[in-house]
Amino acid sequence: MSRGRRGSSVVEAVVATALAGIAAAGLAATAAMTVDGLRLARDTGMALALASERLEALRVGPRANGSDGRVAADGTRFARTWSVVEGRGAPTRLSAQIAWGRRSLTLATEALP
C-alpha cells in the first residue's frame, strides 16, 4: 500500500467513528424523549380516569364541592378537587380538576337537577 492510501483509511475510520457517535447520541436523545412522552401519556390517562370517576360519582350521588387531597396512582401523586355550580332552572355544572407536577387537567359536564 502506498503511504497516502493508509492515511486516508485512518481519516475514514475517524470520520466513521464520529458519525457513529453522533448517531448513537441522537438515538439516546430520541429514546429519552419517547420515555418522557410515554410517562406523560400514562399520567394524563390516569388523571382522566380520576376526573371521570369523580364526575360519575357527582352525577349519581350527593353533589357538593370538595377535595380528597393527594391520590397516589402508578407512582404519581395527583391532587383531585371538584366543584358543583347549581343553576336555577338550568343544568348543574360539575367539574373535576386533577393536578400533578406542573400539569393539570379539568373535565366539566352539565347534569340535570
N, C-alpha and C positions, 0 to 999 in steps of 0.2 A: 504494500500500500504506500501511497505517497504521503508525504508529511501533511499536506494541505487537506487531504481527504480525512485523515484521522482527526484533525482539529475540528472539522465541520461535524463529525459524528458526535463529538463531545458537546458542541454547541446544540446540536439537535436533541441530545439527551437532556441537557439542562432546560431547554425550551419545553420539551415534552413533560418533564417533571414539574415545571412551573404551571403549565396548563392543567395537569392532573391535580395539582394542589388547589388551583382556582376552582376547578370543577367540584372537588371534594368540599371546599368551603361553601360553594353555592348549594350543594345538596344538603349540607348540615343546616344552613340557614332555612332552606325550604322545609326540612323536617321539623325544625323548631317552630316555624310558623304554622305548620299543619297540626302539631300537638296543641299549640295555643288555640287554634281555631276549633279543634275537637273539644277542648275543655270549655270554651265559650258556648259551643252548641249544647254540650251536656248541661251546663249550669242554666242556660236560657230555657232548655226543655224542662228542667226541674222547677225553675221559677214559674213557668207557665202552668205546670201541673199544680203547684201550691196555690197559685192565684185562682185557677179553675175550681179547685177543691173548696176554697173559701166562698167563692161566688155561689156554688151549688148549695153549700150549707146555708147561706143567707137567703137563697130563694125559697128553701123549704122549711127553715127553722126560724127562730127569733131573729129579728133584724135590729142590730144596734152597732154603733161604731166600736172599733176595738183594735187590739193588737195582741198577738201571742208571743211577742218578743223574738228571740232568736230561735230559728228552726234549723237543725243540722241535717243535711242530706247529702250523700255521696261525698263527704269530706268538705263540703262548703257550708258556711253559715249564712242563712237567709234571715232577713227581718221582714215579717209579714204584718201589714196593717190593712184595715178595711174601713170603709165609710158607707153610710146609708143616708141618702137625702130623700126625704119623703116629699112628694109633690101633691098639692091639693088638686084633686081631680085629674091628676096626671100620673103616669107611671113613676114608680120609685126608682131612683138611680142608685145602683150598687156598684162599688168599685173596690178592687183589691190591689195593693201595691206591694211588690216584693223587691227588696234591695239586697245586694250582695256586692262586697268590694266597692268599686266606683260605679257600678251599674245598677239599673233599676228597671222594673217592668210594671206597667199598670194595665189591668184589664177592667173594663167597665161594661155594664149592661143595664137594661131597664127591666123592671118587673112590675106586674100589676099588683095593686094593693091586696 
